[in-house]
Amino acid sequence: MADIRGRPFLEYLLAQLRSSGIGQAVLCAGFRAEQIRAHCGAGSRFGLQLEYSIESEPLGTAGALKLAEPLLDGDSWLLMNGDSFFDIPIPDLIQAHARDPAVVTLALARVEDASRYGAVELAADGVVTHFSQNFDSPQPGLINGGIYMLERSALQRIPANRTVSLERDVLPGLVGRGLRGLPFGGFFVDIGVPAGYVRAQDSDVLGRFRAPN
């Protein structure tokens, strides 16, 4: 709900979903969840059907996903972080995941300095081979862009009712076991740090993804 260019940041993510032809979404919420529900409602003004999975206590990115499992239809889904924006053609990610089956397919962002996030290393065929965390100096690289396609089998790796991180606890364990990455060159911003928040305020890209008034 952080204000970006006069609107809650979440609205830009919902507008991105709608512009990609997606009609339904589940919002995993914890802190101030009722404020989010009150603002977004059933999603009709965003052109979406929204449901909510509410954490009574913080469960981490994977724990929140596991909690939402009863609300997830089908066997594969698009997953998005709530504090970053990655301007990619989402249908391309969906199609790549269907074409080259994987347990999880990561949308990877090219950044000038991967030291804050950790770099993702790929084989020539798109298979993730390593997550690099240690850097002696800033360097460019591919990072996890916070948008994923994943299969129901990925949820089997997440214990219920526990705090679990998707990035630290689940994805590294999938290296060599069905984890793929797809690089994109689109605008990426993480508002979880002050510099990213300021950059988002100045972004003309986000200005293209505006929900209806």
Phi and psi restraints in degrees (value plus and minus 20) as a CYANA .aco file:
   2 ALA   PHI     -78.1   -38.1
   2 ALA   PSI     116.6   156.6
   3 ASP   PHI     -94.7   -54.7
   3 ASP   PSI     102.4   142.4
   4 ILE   PHI    -148.3  -108.3
   4 ILE   PSI      96.3   136.3
   5 ARG   PHI      35.3    75.3
   5 ARG   PSI      16.5    56.5
   6 GLY   PHI      66.8   106.8
   6 GLY   PSI     -15.6    24.4
   7 ARG   PHI    -157.9  -117.9
   7 ARG   PSI     132.7   172.7
   8 PRO   PHI     -79.9   -39.9
   8 PRO   PSI     118.3   158.3
   9 PHE   PHI     -74.3   -34.3
   9 PHE   PSI     -55.9   -15.9
  10 LEU   PHI     -77.1   -37.1
  10 LEU   PSI     -51.5   -11.5
  11 GLU   PHI     -82.6   -42.6
  11 GLU   PSI     -54.1   -14.1
  12 TYR   PHI     -88.0   -48.0
  12 TYR   PSI     -56.6   -16.6
  13 LEU   PHI     -87.5   -47.5
  13 LEU   PSI     -61.5   -21.5
  14 LEU   PHI     -85.3   -45.3
  14 LEU   PSI     -58.4   -18.4
  15 ALA   PHI     -86.2   -46.2
  15 ALA   PSI     -55.5   -15.5
  16 GLN   PHI     -84.5   -44.5
  16 GLN   PSI     -61.3   -21.3
  17 LEU   PHI     -80.7   -40.7
  17 LEU   PSI     -68.3   -28.3
  18 ARG   PHI     -81.4   -41.4
  18 ARG   PSI     -62.3   -22.3
  19 SER   PHI     -88.5   -48.5
  19 SER   PSI     -36.6     3.4
  20 SER   PHI    -113.0   -73.0
  20 SER   PSI     -15.3    24.7
  21 GLY   PHI      65.1   105.1
  21 GLY   PSI      -6.2    33.8
  22 ILE   PHI    -111.7   -71.7
  22 ILE   PSI     115.3   155.3
  23 GLY   PHI    -133.5   -93.5
  23 GLY   PSI     -34.0     6.0
  24 GLN   PHI    -152.9  -112.9
  24 GLN   PSI     125.5   165.5
  25 ALA   PHI    -172.4  -132.4
  25 ALA   PSI     130.4   170.4
  26 VAL   PHI    -131.1   -91.1
  26 VAL   PSI     105.5   145.5
  27 LEU   PHI    -115.8   -75.8
  27 LEU   PSI     101.1   141.1
  28 CYS   PHI    -110.9   -70.9
  28 CYS   PSI      95.6   135.6
  29 ALA   PHI    -153.6  -113.6
  29 ALA   PSI     130.7   170.7
  30 GLY   PHI    -155.2  -115.2
  30 GLY   PSI    -105.0   -65.0
  31 PHE   PHI     -80.6   -40.6
  31 PHE   PSI     105.3   145.3
  32 ARG   PHI      34.9    74.9
  32 ARG   PSI      18.5    58.5
  33 ALA   PHI     -80.2   -40.2
  33 ALA   PSI     -57.5   -17.5
  34 GLU   PHI     -87.1   -47.1
  34 GLU   PSI     -50.4   -10.4
  35 GLN   PHI     -85.7   -45.7
  35 GLN   PSI     -60.2   -20.2
  36 ILE   PHI     -85.8   -45.8
  36 ILE   PSI     -65.0   -25.0
  37 ARG   PHI     -83.7   -43.7
  37 ARG   PSI     -60.5   -20.5
  38 ALA   PHI     -84.9   -44.9
  38 ALA   PSI     -55.2   -15.2
  39 HIS   PHI     -96.9   -56.9
  39 HIS   PSI     -62.9   -22.9
  40 CYS   PHI    -111.8   -71.8
  40 CYS   PSI     -46.9    -6.9
  41 GLY   PHI      37.0    77.0
  41 GLY   PSI    -162.3  -122.3
  42 ALA   PHI    -100.6   -60.6
  42 ALA   PSI     -23.5    16.5
  43 GLY   PHI      72.5   112.5
  43 GLY   PSI     -19.1    20.9
  44 SER   PHI     -81.4   -41.4
  44 SER   PSI     -56.4   -16.4
  45 ARG   PHI     -94.5   -54.5
  45 ARG   PSI     -29.8    10.2
  46 PHE   PHI    -120.8   -80.8
  46 PHE   PSI     -18.3    21.7
  47 GLY   PHI      53.9    93.9
  47 GLY   PSI       5.4    45.4
  48 LEU   PHI    -151.2  -111.2
  48 LEU   PSI     141.5   181.5
  49 GLN   PHI    -126.0   -86.0
  49 GLN   PSI      96.1   136.1
  50 LEU   PHI    -129.1   -89.1
  50 LEU   PSI     119.1   159.1
  51 GLU   PHI    -143.0  -103.0
  51 GLU   PSI     145.7   185.7
  52 TYR   PHI    -149.6  -109.6
  52 TYR   PSI     116.5   156.5
  53 SER   PHI    -137.0   -97.0
  53 SER   PSI      95.1   135.1
  54 ILE   PHI    -128.6   -88.6
  54 ILE   PSI     105.3   145.3
  55 GLU   PHI    -104.3   -64.3
  55 GLU   PSI     111.6   151.6
  56 SER   PHI    -101.4   -61.4
  56 SER   PSI     -40.9    -0.9
  57 GLU   PHI    -168.4  -128.4
  57 GLU   PSI     134.4   174.4
  58 PRO   PHI     -80.0   -40.0
  58 PRO   PSI     110.2   150.2
  59 LEU   PHI    -136.9   -96.9
  59 LEU   PSI     -20.1    19.9
  60 GLY   PHI      59.5    99.5
  60 GLY   PSI     151.8   191.8
  61 THR   PHI     -85.4   -45.4
  61 THR   PSI     -58.6   -18.6
  62 ALA   PHI     -99.9   -59.9
  62 ALA   PSI     -58.0   -18.0
  63 GLY   PHI     -81.6   -41.6
  63 GLY   PSI     -58.2   -18.2
  64 ALA   PHI     -85.7   -45.7
  64 ALA   PSI     -58.8   -18.8
  65 LEU   PHI     -84.2   -44.2
  65 LEU   PSI     -63.1   -23.1
  66 LYS   PHI     -81.4   -41.4
  66 LYS   PSI     -60.1   -20.1
  67 LEU   PHI     -81.5   -41.5
  67 LEU   PSI     -54.5   -14.5
  68 ALA   PHI    -100.9   -60.9
  68 ALA   PSI     -24.0    16.0
  69 GLU   PHI     -72.8   -32.8
  69 GLU   PSI     -61.0   -21.0
  70 PRO   PHI     -82.3   -42.3
  70 PRO   PSI     -38.6     1.4
  71 LEU   PHI    -112.3   -72.3
  71 LEU   PSI     -25.0    15.0
  72 LEU   PHI    -115.8   -75.8
  72 LEU   PSI      97.0   137.0
  73 ASP   PHI    -107.9   -67.9
  73 ASP   PSI     137.1   177.1
  74 GLY   PHI      56.8    96.8
  74 GLY   PSI    -185.1  -145.1
  75 ASP   PHI    -141.4  -101.4
  75 ASP   PSI     -24.6    15.4
  76 SER   PHI    -164.1  -124.1
  76 SER   PSI     127.2   167.2
  77 TRP   PHI    -165.9  -125.9
  77 TRP   PSI     140.8   180.8
  78 LEU   PHI    -111.3   -71.3
  78 LEU   PSI     113.7   153.7
  79 LEU   PHI    -143.5  -103.5
  79 LEU   PSI     116.2   156.2
  80 MET   PHI    -151.4  -111.4
  80 MET   PSI     119.5   159.5
  81 ASN   PHI     -88.8   -48.8
  81 ASN   PSI     132.6   172.6
  82 GLY   PHI    -115.1   -75.1
  82 GLY   PSI     -24.3    15.7
  83 ASP   PHI    -141.7  -101.7
  83 ASP   PSI      -4.6    35.4
  84 SER   PHI    -159.5  -119.5
  84 SER   PSI     136.1   176.1
  85 PHE   PHI    -148.9  -108.9
  85 PHE   PSI     110.9   150.9
  86 PHE   PHI    -151.2  -111.2
  86 PHE   PSI      93.4   133.4
  87 ASP   PHI    -103.2   -63.2
  87 ASP   PSI      67.4   107.4
  88 ILE   PHI    -146.2  -106.2
  88 ILE   PSI     139.5   179.5
  89 PRO   PHI     -96.4   -56.4
  89 PRO   PSI      74.0   114.0
  90 ILE   PHI     -74.6   -34.6
  90 ILE   PSI     -59.3   -19.3
  91 PRO   PHI     -77.4   -37.4
  91 PRO   PSI     -50.4   -10.4
  92 ASP   PHI     -86.0   -46.0
  92 ASP   PSI     -59.3   -19.3
  93 LEU   PHI     -85.2   -45.2
  93 LEU   PSI     -63.2   -23.2
  94 ILE   PHI     -82.0   -42.0
  94 ILE   PSI     -64.0   -24.0
  95 GLN   PHI     -87.5   -47.5
  95 GLN   PSI     -58.5   -18.5
  96 ALA   PHI     -85.2   -45.2
  96 ALA   PSI     -58.4   -18.4
  97 HIS   PHI     -85.2   -45.2
  97 HIS   PSI     -57.1   -17.1
  98 ALA   PHI     -92.8   -52.8
  98 ALA   PSI     -54.7   -14.7
  99 ARG   PHI     -94.5   -54.5
  99 ARG   PSI     -59.2   -19.2
 100 ASP   PHI    -140.5  -100.5
 100 ASP   PSI      65.3   105.3
 101 PRO   PHI     -74.4   -34.4
 101 PRO   PSI     119.8   159.8
 102 ALA   PHI    -172.1  -132.1
 102 ALA   PSI     141.7   181.7
 103 VAL   PHI     -90.3   -50.3
 103 VAL   PSI     -63.0   -23.0
 104 VAL   PHI    -160.8  -120.8
 104 VAL   PSI     116.4   156.4
 105 THR   PHI    -136.4   -96.4
 105 THR   PSI     103.5   143.5
 106 LEU   PHI    -115.1   -75.1
 106 LEU   PSI     116.5   156.5
 107 ALA   PHI    -103.5   -63.5
 107 ALA   PSI     101.6   141.6
 108 LEU   PHI    -127.1   -87.1
 108 LEU   PSI     113.6   153.6
 109 ALA   PHI    -121.2   -81.2
 109 ALA   PSI     119.5   159.5
 110 ARG   PHI    -109.8   -69.8
 110 ARG   PSI     101.2   141.2
 111 VAL   PHI    -147.9  -107.9
 111 VAL   PSI     137.2   177.2
 112 GLU   PHI     -94.2   -54.2
 112 GLU   PSI     -48.1    -8.1
 113 ASP   PHI    -154.8  -114.8
 113 ASP   PSI      85.2   125.2
 114 ALA   PHI    -110.5   -70.5
 114 ALA   PSI     -18.2    21.8
 115 SER   PHI     -85.4   -45.4
 115 SER   PSI     -52.3   -12.3
 116 ARG   PHI     -92.2   -52.2
 116 ARG   PSI     -53.0   -13.0
 117 TYR   PHI    -117.8   -77.8
 117 TYR   PSI     -52.3   -12.3
 118 GLY   PHI      74.2   114.2
 118 GLY   PSI     113.9   153.9
 119 ALA   PHI    -109.4   -69.4
 119 ALA   PSI     131.6   171.6
 120 VAL   PHI    -128.4   -88.4
 120 VAL   PSI     106.6   146.6
 121 GLU   PHI    -123.6   -83.6
 121 GLU   PSI     116.8   156.8
 122 LEU   PHI    -140.0  -100.0
 122 LEU   PSI     127.8   167.8
 123 ALA   PHI     -99.9   -59.9
 123 ALA   PSI     150.2   190.2
 124 ALA   PHI     -81.1   -41.1
 124 ALA   PSI     -47.4    -7.4
 125 ASP   PHI    -110.5   -70.5
 125 ASP   PSI     -12.7    27.3
 126 GLY   PHI      71.9   111.9
 126 GLY   PSI     -19.4    20.6
 127 VAL   PHI     -95.9   -55.9
 127 VAL   PSI     111.9   151.9
 128 VAL   PHI     -92.5   -52.5
 128 VAL   PSI     107.0   147.0
 129 THR   PHI    -128.1   -88.1
 129 THR   PSI     -40.5    -0.5
 130 HIS   PHI    -188.9  -148.9
 130 HIS   PSI     128.3   168.3
 131 PHE   PHI    -130.4   -90.4
 131 PHE   PSI     100.4   140.4
 132 SER   PHI    -120.2   -80.2
 132 SER   PSI     108.0   148.0
 133 GLN   PHI    -133.8   -93.8
 133 GLN   PSI     -41.9    -1.9
 134 ASN   PHI    -124.0   -84.0
 134 ASN   PSI     104.0   144.0
 135 PHE   PHI    -151.7  -111.7
 135 PHE   PSI     116.1   156.1
 136 ASP   PHI     -99.8   -59.8
 136 ASP   PSI     -43.3    -3.3
 137 SER   PHI    -177.0  -137.0
 137 SER   PSI     141.3   181.3
 138 PRO   PHI     -78.1   -38.1
 138 PRO   PSI     119.1   159.1
 139 GLN   PHI    -173.8  -133.8
 139 GLN   PSI     130.5   170.5
 140 PRO   PHI     -90.6   -50.6
 140 PRO   PSI     139.4   179.4
 141 GLY   PHI     156.7   196.7
 141 GLY   PSI    -198.9  -158.9
 142 LEU   PHI    -115.0   -75.0
 142 LEU   PSI     114.6   154.6
 143 ILE   PHI    -147.0  -107.0
 143 ILE   PSI     141.7   181.7
 144 ASN   PHI     -83.2   -43.2
 144 ASN   PSI      98.3   138.3
 145 GLY   PHI    -107.3   -67.3
 145 GLY   PSI     -17.6    22.4
 146 GLY   PHI      59.9    99.9
 146 GLY   PSI      -5.6    34.4
 147 ILE   PHI    -147.6  -107.6
 147 ILE   PSI     112.1   152.1
 148 TYR   PHI    -158.2  -118.2
 148 TYR   PSI     134.9   174.9
 149 MET   PHI    -132.8   -92.8
 149 MET   PSI     113.6   153.6
 150 LEU   PHI    -162.5  -122.5
 150 LEU   PSI     135.9   175.9
 151 GLU   PHI    -117.3   -77.3
 151 GLU   PSI     139.2   179.2
 152 ARG   PHI     -78.3   -38.3
 152 ARG   PSI     -49.9    -9.9
 153 SER   PHI     -81.8   -41.8
 153 SER   PSI     -44.5    -4.5
 154 ALA   PHI     -84.5   -44.5
 154 ALA   PSI     -52.2   -12.2
 155 LEU   PHI     -90.2   -50.2
 155 LEU   PSI     -42.5    -2.5
 156 GLN   PHI     -87.0   -47.0
 156 GLN   PSI     -37.4     2.6
 157 ARG   PHI    -108.4   -68.4
 157 ARG   PSI     -20.9    19.1
 158 ILE   PHI    -128.9   -88.9
 158 ILE   PSI      97.0   137.0
 159 PRO   PHI     -89.1   -49.1
 159 PRO   PSI     125.1   165.1
 160 ALA   PHI     -99.5   -59.5
 160 ALA   PSI     132.3   172.3
 161 ASN   PHI      38.2    78.2
 161 ASN   PSI      15.4    55.4
 162 ARG   PHI    -157.7  -117.7
 162 ARG   PSI     135.3   175.3
 163 THR   PHI     -99.6   -59.6
 163 THR   PSI      96.8   136.8
 164 VAL   PHI    -157.0  -117.0
 164 VAL   PSI     114.5   154.5
 165 SER   PHI    -116.4   -76.4
 165 SER   PSI     108.1   148.1
 166 LEU   PHI     -84.0   -44.0
 166 LEU   PSI     -63.5   -23.5
 167 GLU   PHI     -91.2   -51.2
 167 GLU   PSI     -59.4   -19.4
 168 ARG   PHI    -115.5   -75.5
 168 ARG   PSI     -53.3   -13.3
 169 ASP   PHI    -123.0   -83.0
 169 ASP   PSI     -48.6    -8.6
 170 VAL   PHI    -124.1   -84.1
 170 VAL   PSI     -74.0   -34.0
 171 LEU   PHI     -81.7   -41.7
 171 LEU   PSI     -63.4   -23.4
 172 PRO   PHI     -78.5   -38.5
 172 PRO   PSI     -51.8   -11.8
 173 GLY   PHI     -93.5   -53.5
 173 GLY   PSI     -31.1     8.9
 174 LEU   PHI    -115.3   -75.3
 174 LEU   PSI     -24.7    15.3
 175 VAL   PHI     -81.2   -41.2
 175 VAL   PSI     104.2   144.2
 176 GLY   PHI      61.3   101.3
 176 GLY   PSI     -16.6    23.4
 177 ARG   PHI    -151.7  -111.7
 177 ARG   PSI      13.9    53.9
 178 GLY   PHI      85.7   125.7
 178 GLY   PSI      10.4    50.4
 179 LEU   PHI    -130.7   -90.7
 179 LEU   PSI     103.4   143.4
 180 ARG   PHI    -143.5  -103.5
 180 ARG   PSI     139.6   179.6
 181 GLY   PHI    -152.7  -112.7
 181 GLY   PSI     127.6   167.6
 182 LEU   PHI    -150.7  -110.7
 182 LEU   PSI      90.8   130.8
 183 PRO   PHI     -93.3   -53.3
 183 PRO   PSI     122.6   162.6
 184 PHE   PHI    -153.1  -113.1
 184 PHE   PSI     135.8   175.8
 185 GLY   PHI    -126.0   -86.0
 185 GLY   PSI      -7.2    32.8
 186 GLY   PHI     -94.2   -54.2
 186 GLY   PSI     147.1   187.1
 187 PHE   PHI     -79.8   -39.8
 187 PHE   PSI     111.1   151.1
 188 PHE   PHI    -148.4  -108.4
 188 PHE   PSI     116.1   156.1
 189 VAL   PHI    -166.6  -126.6
 189 VAL   PSI     119.7   159.7
 190 ASP   PHI    -136.2   -96.2
 190 ASP   PSI      94.1   134.1
 191 ILE   PHI    -105.0   -65.0
 191 ILE   PSI     -13.2    26.8
 192 GLY   PHI     -95.5   -55.5
 192 GLY   PSI     -27.1    12.9
 193 VAL   PHI    -145.1  -105.1
 193 VAL   PSI     131.2   171.2
 194 PRO   PHI     -75.3   -35.3
 194 PRO   PSI     -61.6   -21.6
 195 ALA   PHI     -83.7   -43.7
 195 ALA   PSI     -58.7   -18.7
 196 GLY   PHI     -88.2   -48.2
 196 GLY   PSI     -57.9   -17.9
 197 TYR   PHI     -82.0   -42.0
 197 TYR   PSI     -64.3   -24.3
 198 VAL   PHI     -84.4   -44.4
 198 VAL   PSI     -62.0   -22.0
 199 ARG   PHI     -82.9   -42.9
 199 ARG   PSI     -58.2   -18.2
 200 ALA   PHI     -83.8   -43.8
 200 ALA   PSI     -56.9   -16.9
 201 GLN   PHI     -82.4   -42.4
 201 GLN   PSI     -50.2   -10.2
 202 ASP   PHI    -115.6   -75.6
 202 ASP   PSI     -16.0    24.0
 203 SER   PHI    -101.6   -61.6
 203 SER   PSI     102.4   142.4
 204 ASP   PHI     -93.5   -53.5
 204 ASP   PSI     -44.9    -4.9
 205 VAL   PHI     -82.4   -42.4
 205 VAL   PSI     -68.8   -28.8
 206 LEU   PHI     -80.1   -40.1
 206 LEU   PSI     -51.2   -11.2
 207 GLY   PHI     -80.6   -40.6
 207 GLY   PSI     -41.5    -1.5
 208 ARG   PHI     -97.7   -57.7
 208 ARG   PSI     -40.0     0.0
 209 PHE   PHI    -128.0   -88.0
 209 PHE   PSI      55.4    95.4
 210 ARG   PHI    -132.7   -92.7
 210 ARG   PSI     109.6   149.6
 211 ALA   PHI     -92.4   -52.4
 211 ALA   PSI     139.9   179.9
 212 PRO   PHI     -79.4   -39.4
 212 PRO   PSI     131.9   171.9
